[in-house]
Amino acid sequence: MPWTLPVHAQSSDAVVGSWQGQLEAGGTELRVLFHIEQEDDSLFATMDSPDQGVTGIAVPEVHVQDDRLMFDVPEINGEYVGTMTNAETIEGSWTQSGQSFPLTLTPTDESTSEAPERPQHPEPPYPYVEEEVRFPNAEDDFTLAGTLTYPEDEGPHPAVVLVSGSGPQDRNSELMGHRLFHVLADHLTRQGIAVLRYDERGVGESEGPSFPASTTEAYARDAASAARFLKEHSRVDAERVGLIGLSEGGLVGPMVHTQHEPLAFLVMMAGPAVPGRDILVEQTALMAEAQGASASAVDSMRTTQQRMLNAAQSTPDSAAVADTLRTLFEAQGVPEEQRETQIERLTTPWFTFFLKYDPQPVLTQLDIPVLALFGSKDLQVPPEQNAEIMRNALGESASPNATVEVIDGLNHLFQPADTGAFSEYSQIETTMAPKALQRVSGWIRGQAEEQQ
């Protein structure tokens, strides 16, 4: 989440370089490194966690005001707020998934750790056509950019739009060194399915306001525009255009079909079936458990998260919400810098919408084939919380074929995992488990054959 704070030349010069610190979390000590660079008047950085094998996590914007340093790490739901006490020390606090830990940074000459192998990442030449495309979101009056891949024969082919999860995502849905949508698109196209993946609004080559100024409803308008574009392409069968939504994309898909543009089929991968507030409370508790927190600490975190989110949704007036949250954070002893960044995060349009939105009514309105997949070790959209509710909602719908499955051993990204924790994502070489890829492509081909 970007801050609108000025960067002062003297302060920015002082923070450029590599900084390291020791993070104590859940009884474990972890080294973290931040590599801060300057280009013109902007600062940006990458983050490494060498002890976890994590390298190159994007820090899209770094902001310095006087002696304060602040940045967000959206890939892992983290943020750092610190104060430069002298040229050799930044003292601050690291917050991730609702938990805060002290973190002092000092300069280092240590280089970036070697990134893990990514054997699934496709490399050219490809046995299919790859086309760079642009298409309009006429309703919001801007242009989106993406990559369309389709088989070499004339077709027409069944096709899908790929819609990513929350946070600013590029067309490859790159996360923790994994190019999720590049791998998924490559697999599907090799199976005879045309695929459109695109940079989210305000990201990469796409125009428009970006996260968190835009809500899930806005992303649904973008996805509908992508579906319309596909239907008009000469190599695509307009009657067999569907959508695959990952995480928040699983909220977007049903919105597209019921409110904007009819689809032929829908795949939801780790799509929520309950309101965002419920997701976030359970997510925080499960991730704390995975990091070794005690049962009492987890209960305390759950209670704190519930109070915070209750306050965030207590009134539609953002100023009143900010005042309520400020009082709550002060009572909890949260440092002032961290209070204000947390309040800013909790009062953005995206967060406010996500917190309150209940997907169940829209799920019951679906009248197309639907495949909803979950990973059994997903801690972000837990199957224990979502799968049965998804099954019931789709059971009430007019869908001619609604299937809900939990795939054993996979995490939120559909990777084979041990615990499902964030910290594993970058350590796992597999970008997306072959059994998940094959389940998706096989199901889509089956629907496409029935619709011919």
Steps between C-alpha positions, in 0.01 A plus 500: 500500500667828396530797731477855368803628686777712348847355462771734626829473314721495810292230670461289189876502439549374853278193457618389154692174530458162672371466856473192719324410820410208724131420538384292796163342423331198655821395679696513174774746404502602134734730311336751268667722242365803316675628188392861443567676170421844360390587147441870431288617796355159587621234742428130464639183657508124516488282809686174576459250782815287454418252777175416321650500152287801409649754259390795292162574658382824342465815711329723240545830681722625782424832666717714722390809690766665713638207702200267446516206260183321390425231246243235419570142383166399344617158380520375859254737669784673687610853580794669670504833681830622641693802621859568397669574832839551332673414173553141616166409658130490413283399796147394424226242488413226248131407471371196316151344504399703804812421707768757582865442590788739572755514219822702500682539168870570448703540176644185343711403201330158474381431148165357402467127557469272200135452402358145503448319171165543325495198267142560381560851366440481123779595262464582128463383235142406584291248301221756471440862402574778750345840428541825693159666519322809628128528564272772639304519820241726336301548820796643693667651190850356500699225328632174641801311363568130501619186325275271297618148420318256272570179306658531156208345311218731393242382751280659618612398850342504845655781701545628855580826673737468798417726797755533781479540876515815710777756486660658192558205264663489159380274218714210625368533857862495613537421869803391702695431181218289352323603178171330582297613200783449253519136608121458500457670160777290346341177623151592384612617157690176444166329571323689221355787704559867415600707804497874570701622798541872561662760723253621761384860474781737594763225472758443226368619164136532613342837568258593778505540879674216680460311826388600765303790346295251296254245639421142400202637305739710289718197428184318385444770237856447376451123479172547313684720250755223453223245435339729239835541329549123484154446350589731212833332416505301176669195657256477793160331516280774649259239639775330703667783691541449875701636792746365755524706819770445764428615858334844466457408134256240633284789620536679167386209280143468631462880488602502133244240395206626706553876458710578192571238233361146459760224527487141376665356813682605815795361699567634850836410652506581873203731456343623827147392589469716814540875566851646505477576871460128579782409261745744661428392858551131421799572276681687778439220750611220268815681392593571860459129577721411203769734636498319836283733708343349813127430523453791741692735270287389204180562698628844595583582137158382387329721759715800407433449130125472559497825699702678235281381214180571694623855542594523131149406387307675777411805289515604133672826599876447455589788734292347779654159432848653522419658837364171635803307379739761637346465846519120478864500387599749769348273764703211360820703515558497123770760408367815334669442163360151478155618616469743214618259231263233629211747501582606144498134391172423678312795351591458132215439252628150422524390862167652599323315219680169555429506873123518454437318173312170533545283187224251579203685341683532167612136512137390525424696178744306281345301215814373323738209568724577800814334637611622845838372621671538837834380634479302822793698647377845397532737797378808310164369380465197728296214351357413842340845507404531132454171313173384655345846484605521134346157438171603663480831314564338163252228591232769523598641160377405155844380394470186285834374631640637827802317643688589820824316575775523762833382356712332763839643595482830309526856634332825395706515180423132427858398570589178687565627854595386849318758713343746254677796663605811305863422569481182293378661178838608372682188622282263297639444150161401358304805386168314464450130565453293182193332650335842544593607147367177354177518700429850368589432137318165493184652645504794256552271201208289619272803522620629162426167333146495645436854379613434139 
